[in-house]
């Protein structure tokens, strides 16, 4: 047990880096092959991330969903290890939130968008867990003992940007849901009409990019 903890503390950043690589490659490969029900190409401006995993629509849905599962598995030791090296209550809470977010990420791959009700539940769980993870670790990093930092406080610049992205997406999607007449499942509504530029899809992608940035900054600081 002790050797496992030491291993995770020493190499947690590798899991974070691998997670970034796996999900990025899965997204790029799936998006390039994507053709929607109307033959449209995938666009970051008006498509949800999860549409890449929609079985029966996305041509490489299996690749995307497998990438989500692997990334979720990698997310867990990364955040647990980060919590271990930060120590204290906030580090522990960040690790617990990371476990929640990692499992939720994995389940997004298990329940793709064509299975909308369970998919939306686990996607909503991921966004909330992701927000909690980055927020709690940002607090833990800020509260480190001066001159004994395990992670540089400069990492919090990326953390704050990610927290704002998560909070904006969750807040705006909740407001959108409350004003829609169409059926809504969590943070990803049933798509009845797709605008050319869709703010909620853009915000979801902003969450993705700022999360990847936060992962990379932490891996650089901890590697």
N, C-alpha and C positions, 0 to 999 in steps of 0.2 A: 504493500500500500504506500509506504513511504517513498519507494523508488518511483512509483507511478506519479505521485504528486510532484516529485523533483523533476521528472521528465516533462510533465505538463508545464511546470513553471519555467523550465529552460527553453522549451520548444513551442510554446503556445503561439508565438508569432508566425511560425511556419504554417500552422493550421489556418491562420487568418489570411496569409498570402495565398495559400492554395485555394481557399474558398473564393477569393477575388478572381483568381485565374479561371477556376472551373465555371463559375456563374457567368463571367464575361464571355468566355468561349461559347458556352451553351446558348446565350442570348444572341450573340452575333450570328452564329451558324443557323439558328432557328429563324431569326428575323430575315436573313437573306433568302431563305427558301419559302417564306410565308406568302401565301395568296389567300385572301379572304373569300367569303361566300360570293362576293361580287367581283372577284378577280383582282381586288386591290392589293397593292404591296403594303407591307407593314410600315407604319409611320410612328415615330416617337411623339408626334404632335397630336395624335388622336386615337391611339390604341393603348389599352391597358397592357401592362407587362404580362399578366396572366393569360391574355389571349394567345400568347406564344405556346401555351400548353394546352389549348383547347382541342381535345381529341375530336377528329372529324372535320376540323377546319384547318388547323395548323399542320402543315405537311411533316414537320419534324417535332411534333408535340412530345413524343417519347424522349427525345434528346433534351428538350427543355425541362421536362418533369424530372428526368433522372438527374440533371444538373442541380435542380432545386433540392432534391433529396440529399445528394452528396454535399452540397453547400450547407444544408442544415446540420448534417453530421459534423462537418468541419467547424461550424459556428460554435458548437458546444465546447470542445476543448480550448478553443481560442478564448472565449469569454470566461470560462472557468479558470484558465491559467492567468488571465489578466486580473481576475478577482483575487487569486492567490498571491500574486506579487504585490498588489496594492494593499492587501490585508485590511483589517479594520471592518467596521460595520458596513460602510458604503461599498467597499470592495466586495464584500460577501453578498450584499444585496444586488450589486451589478452582475455578479456571477449567476445568481438565481434568476434574475431577469434574462440573462443571456441564455440560460438553459430553456426558459419559456420561449424565447424568440427562436432559438435554434430548432426546437421541436415543432413549433408552428411553421417555420420555413420548410422543414422536411414534409410536413403534412400538406402544404400547398402543392407539392409535387405528387403526393399520394391521391389528393382530391383535386384534379384539375378543373378548369372553368366550366367544362361541359356538365359537371356534377355540381351545379351552382350553389345549392344551399350549404352543404358541408364545406365547399371551397371558400365561400364568402366568410363563413365562420372562422376558418383557420387563417384566412388572409387578414381579417380584422384582428384576430389574436396576434398575428405577426406584427402588424403595424403598431399596436399598443405595446407589445413586448419589446419591439425594436426601440421605440421611444423611451421606454423605461430603462432599457439597457444602456443606451448612450447617455441619457441624463444622469443615471446613477454613477456611471464610470466618470463622467465629467466632474461630478461633485467629489468623487473619491480622489481623482487626480489633483483637483484644486486644493483639497484638504491634506495633502501629503506634508510630512514634516519637512520644513525648509532644509535644503542642502542634503537631504536623504531621499530624494525623489527616485522612485523606481521608473517612472515615466515622466518625461518633461511636461511642464504645464503648458507649453506651446501647443501640445496636442489638443488642448481644449478649444483652440480656434476652430479646428475641424469639427469638434464635438458640438459646439454651439450652433454651427451652421446646420449640422445634421438634425439637432433637436428642433430647430426652427422649421426645417423641412417636414419632419414628421408631424409636428403640431399643426402646421398649416394644412397639410393634406388631410389629417383626421378631422380638423375643424371644418374646413370647407366642404369636404365630402359629406359630413353629417348635416350641414346646412342644406346642401343640394338634395340629400335624401329626404329631408323634411318638407321640401317644396315640390317634389316630383309626384306626378299622378301615376307614373308607371310603376310596375313592380320593382322593388328594390331589395337587394340582398347584401346587407353589410355595406362596405365601402366600394363595392363594384356593382353598379346597377345594371339591370338588363338593358341592352343597347337596342333602342328602337329607332334612333336617328343619330348618325355620327357626323358631328360638325367637322369642318376642315382643321380647325384648331380647337382643342378641347382642354380647358384649363386643368380639369381634374386629372386627366391622363398625364399632362405635363408635370403636375405636382407629384404624381406617383413616380415618374421617372426621376424627378429631382431627389426624391427620397432615396432611390436606388443609387444615384451618382454620389450623393453626399455620404451615404453609408459606405460605399466603396472607398471614397476618399478617407473617411475616418479609419476604416480598417487599415488602409495602406500607411497612413500617418502613424498609427499605433504600432504596426509591424516594424516600421523604420525606427521608431523610438525604442522599441523593445528588442530589436534584433541585434 
